[in-house]
Amino acid sequence: MYQKLTLSNNLRVIANSLKDRESVSVGIWAGVGGRFEEEAEKGAAHYLEHILFRGSLKYSCNEIKGSIEGVGGSLNAFTGEEQTCYYAKVPARHFDLTLDILCDMVFFPLIQKNDLERERTIILEEIKMYNDLPQYYVLELLDGLVWPGHPLGQSLAGTKETVGGMTQRSLHAFHRRHYSPDNVVVSVCGNFSHEWLMEFLEQKLGNFPSQQRHACTVFKGKQRSPRVNLFRKKIEQTHLALGFPSLAANDPDIYAQAVLNIILGGNMSSRLFDELREKRGLAYSVYSTTKSFDDTGLFMIKAGVDNRKLLEAVELIIKLLRQLRRQGVRSQEFTRAREYFLGQFLLGLEDTTDHMMWMGESVIKRDRVRTLAEVVCRVNALTPEDIRRVAAEVLKEKRLNLAVVGDFSDDQEKGLRSAVAA
């Protein structure tokens, strides 16, 4: 049973005590990511994520890592467009130390100048790595097409120039601005005492002052025609990413879109996998996925194909999209995808980390957790017509975006542009 409480300084806590588990997973979520950054500080959220592992007032860098990994636990973090999360999973008997470490590194980081310089070098190498990997670089190109001129369309890691310009003072200021208790959620799932948890957090963080939340830049762009970005690179396999602006996180049709994604490219029974890989051998890897934010979203198809088969693959994907928009989905296909969604959702909640992620992301995004019964009810209420309707709305050809990284010819480029514009 989910228990959501708020500390005296407005820090939110979402907890699910499962006494039959041997582990506890905890995440500290800050409501800040790449889209909250000014142009000159692009990459600050990601940079700060790195720095927080370097040491806090109470724990050194080695103590942060060694204390958790030394008892069989795991520790990690990620930066997204709208949230940053620091999380750990440990045997239940080591939860108290783990929570103290996470709280200390997130709220009381040292952010020392020498650590700043070490991480700067590491992040610059990370940026080079992603730029050198076409399967990742093509995603950056697609984001730039879908959200041109907006922080969502820019790299989370920043650029050589912005990362090079980060200072100790600027990262301290970024931390103070966004790591305020009223912009943070602590999410815990597993074998622990709820009473102890609340007492500990109140004592550890209750006096940490809250500040006014900072809003991000709302995306207001309207796409009226297809967009293409083709990047030539001498590689053996061409990578393509085809995407559409899609639904925001709280859109009523978000579960219909999730089922649509499964039907199109969410598993090995999907249309894309069956047609491109199984029947024609055009791709080893092909799938679809979605991202949803406060005010916008992305429905994306990604594939890695033989250089010579690029145009054939893109034309087939566009053909499959048209069929889906016009003809909808078959009853058996719909039922299989709906049951797959529900099954994967249920299986995910069995793991304390996945369950913690579900809870934390829900509260940081919408300040509540949808119960299992609520999700099952909403998904079971869907019909094949809902899927067709959402497909017709989201997968509009005039809002298609195509990014390609590969060794394609002039004729292939002409064919791609023609296929997208048709």
N, C-alpha and C positions, 0 to 999 in steps of 0.2 A: 504494500500500500504506500503510495507516494505521500510524503509529508513535506509541505512547503512552508517555510518560516522565514522571517526577516529579522536580522539583527537590529540593534538600536540605531546603527548608522546606515540602514537601508541595504546592507549586503544581503542578498537572497541565498537561501539554502534549499536545495531539493534533495531529498534522501529517500532511499528504499532499503530497508533493513531485511536481509534474507539470511536467516539464521542457519539454513541448511548448506551454505556455501563455505568454502575454506578460504576464500579470498575477499579482499575489498578493493574496489576501484574508485579512485577519486580524481575529479577534474576541477581545476579552477579556470573559469571562463571569463575573459574580459571582452566586453562589447566593443572591440576595436579591431580593424583590419585594414587592408589596403585601400579601401574606398574612403577612409576617413582622413587620408593624408593629403597635405598640400603638395603641389607639383614639385617644389624644391626639396621636400622631405620624403619623396617616394621611396619606399623600402624601409621606413622607420619602424613600422610594426614588426616586420620580419627581423630587422637588425636587433630590436629590443628583445625579441624572443631568444635570440642567440645569447645576448649579454646576460640575461637573467640566470643562465646556467653557470655563469662564471663566478658566482659567489654572492652571499647576502651578509647581513650584519652578524648572523649567528653561525652560518655554515660556509666553509670554503667550497671551491669548485669540486675538489676531490671528495669532500664529505657529502656533498649533494648527490653525486653519482654513486660513490662507494657505499654509502649507508643504505641505499635502497637496493642496488644490485647485489650487495653483499649478503642480503637476506633472501635472495631469490626473486626479488621484485624487478619490475621494469619501469622505466621513466622516459617520458618523451613529451613533445609539444608540436603544435602546428599553428601556422598563421593562415587565415582565410581572408576573404574580402570583407567580412563583417565581424568575425570573431577571432580571438587568439585563445588557445586552450593549452594548459599545462596539466599533464595527467600521469598517474602512476597506478600500477596494480601490484599488490603485495599479499603475502599470507596474512590472514586477519590479525594475528598476534603482533604484527609490526605496523599496524595502521597508525598508532599514535605518533611515532617518530616520522613516518612518511608524511602525514598531514602537516606536522610542524615544519618539515623541510619545505614542502610546497608553499605553504603560507608565507614563510620567511623569504623565499626566493622571489615570489611574485610581488609581495608588498614592501619588502625591505631590501631591495637589491643594492649592491655597492656601485655598479656602473663606473668602474675605474678606468682611467685613461689608457693604461697599458693593455687591459682586456679589450678595450675598444679597438685598439690598433690590431691586435691579434685576430679578432673577429672580422675586422674590415677585410683583411687579406683572405680569410676563409670565404666570406660572402662574395667577394669579387671572383674567386675561383668557382663558386657555385653558379654565379651568373654565366660565366664562360661555359661551364659544363652544360647548362640548359640550352644555351645558344648553339652549342655543338651537337646536341641531340635532336635530330629532326622531329622525332615523335613528341617532344615537348615544345620545341620552338613553333611548330604548326599551331599549337593551342594558343600561344601568345598572339600569333597573327590573327587567329579567328576572333579572340577577344577584342582586338583592335578594330575589327570590322563591325562587330555587333554593338560595341559601345565606343564609337569614335570620339576622341576628345574628352573622355570621362575617365576617372580613376579606375573604374572596372575594366577598362580596356588597356590598362598598363600593367607591367610586370609587378607581381607582389614583391619580388626581391629588389626592385629598383633598378637603377642604371649605374654604370661606372661613375658618372658625375655625381648623382645624388648620394650614393653610398660613400663616395670619396669626400663629400661635404659634411657628413654627419660628425657632430662633436659631442663631447661629454655633456655639455650644457643643453644641447638640443634634445638629446635622448632623455635626460633627466626631466626636461620640460614635457616631453611627449608622455613619459610615464606618469607624471603628476596629473596631466590633463585627462588621461584615459583610464588609468588604473585606480579609479575611485570606487569605494565600496558600492555605491548605488549603480555602478556600471559593471559589477562583477557578480557571478553566480558560482557557488560551490556545489558540485554535484557528487553524491556518494551513493554507491550501490554495493551491497555485499553483507558480510557478517560483522556488524558493529553495533554499538549502543547509541541510539539516537540521543538520549539524554546527555551522554558524555560528549557527543559531537557538538551539540549546541553550547554546552558549557565551555568547551575548549575554544570554539570559534569566538564566542563573546569575550572571553578573556584575552585571546590572542589578537583579535582584530576589532573588537568592539569600540576601541578608542581611536581607530584610524579614521580621520575626518573624510567626509564626503564632499564632493564638489559637483557643480552643475555639469550634466552630460553635454557632450559636444555632438551635434548632428552631422551627418554625412551629406554629401551633395546628391540630391535626388536626380535620377536619370529621366530626362524628358524627351529624348530623341524619338523621332518617328521615321521608320525606314519605309521608303516608297518604291524602291527598286533593288534588284540583286546587287551584291557587292562581291568582288573577287580580289584576292591577294595571292599572287603566284611567285614563289621564291625559288630560284634555281640553285641547285647544289649537287655536286658530283657524288652521288650516293647510289647504292645498288637497289634500294627500295624507296618508292615514293610514298610520302605520308600526306594524307588528306584529312581535313576536318571540315565538315559541312554543318552549319548551325543556323538556328532561327531564334530570334527573341521570343521568350516564352513567359510562363506564368510566375507571378510573385509567390512568395512562400505561403501567404495566407489566402490565396485565391481558392474559391469554393471547388474549383475543378482540379485541384492539385493531385488528388488520388486518381482521377481519370487520366491525367497526364502520366502518372506513374505506371498505370496498366498499359497505356499506349506505348510507353517506352519499352516495356517488356515484350510486347507483341512485335515491335519493330526491330529491336536489337539488344534486348536485355538479357538474353540467355542463348543456349545452343538450339533451342526450338524456335528462335525468332526468324522473321522473314529475311532480314539482312544476312544472318549467319547461314541460313539454308540456301539462299539464292546466290550470294557472292562466293561463299566458301565451299559449301557442300556440292552444289550443282555445277558451278562454273570454275572453281579453283582460282578465283581472281585475287583472293586475299587470305593470308594466314590469320590475321587479326582484324576483326570488324565488329563493331558494337555501337550502341547508342547509349546516351546517358543524359541526365538533366542536372541543372543547378538552379536554385531558387533563392532570391534575395528579398529584401523588404519591398522593393518597388519594381522588380524586373526579374528575368530569368533567362536561361539558355537551354534549348533542346539541341543536342549535338550528336552527329554521327561521325565516327572516326575509323579510319582503315589504313593499313599499310599494304600497298599493292606493287606488283611488278611494274617497272617503269613503262614498259610497252603496253600495259593494260590499264593505264590510268584513265583514259577517256572512256573506255568501255565500262569501267567500274563506276565512274561518276554518272554516266548516262543511265546505268541500271538502277543506281540509288534513286535518282530523280524519278525514274519510271515507277519504282516501288512506292515512293511518296505520293505520286499522283493516284495510283491505284488505291492506296489507303484513304486518301481524302475523298475520292469519288465513290468507292464501293464499300467502305467501312470494313468491319471485321466479321469473321465467321463466328457462330455461336460457340462451337467447340474451342476455337482459338481464344476467344474471350474468356471462357471459363478456365482454361488452362493457365492463362496469364494472371487472372485474378487469384487463383489458388496459389500460384507461384509467389505472388507478392505477399499474400498472407502467411504462407509457409516460411518464407525468408525473414519476414518481420518477426514471427514467433520464435524462430530459431535464434535470431540475433539477440532477443531479450534473455536468452538462457545464459549468455556470457556477461559477467559483471561489467566488463569494460564497454561492450556495445550498449548495454542497458544504461550505464552511466552517461555515455555519449548521447543517447536518445533523450534522456532527461535534461541534461545540461543544455544541449542545443535548443530544445523546446522552450525552456525557461528564458534563455538569453535572447531568443528570437521573439517569442510571443507571450512570455511571462506566465505560462501554464504548460502542463504536460497533458497531452491527449491520452486518455486511458486506453488500454488494450481493447476494451469493449467498444469504445467510441470509434477507434480506427476500424475494427472489424465491421461494425455497423455501417460506417460510411462506404467502405469498399464493397460490402455485400449489396449495397443499394445501387451500385453502378449497373448500367445496361450497355449492350453493344452500341446503342445509339449515342450514348454519352461519349464513347471513345471516338466514334466517327465525327461527332460535333467538335470535339476538342482538336482532333487531327485537322479538320477543315479550318479551324481558327488559328492554330499554332503553326502548321506547316505550309503557310502561304508562300507561293513561289516568289512573289514580289519582295518577300522579307528573307529570302535565302542568302546565306553568306558562305563563300567557299574559300578556304585557305589551303594552299598546297606547298609542300617543300619536297623538291626532287629534281631529277635529271630529265626534264621533259623537253620536247622539241617545239619549234615555232608552230608547226601544224597542230600539235597537241594543245598548245596554248589557245590557238584560234578555236579549236573544237570545244575546249572547256568553256571559254567565254560565250560561245554560241549556245551550248547546252544549258548554261545557267540563265541566259537571257531569253530562251525560247518560251 
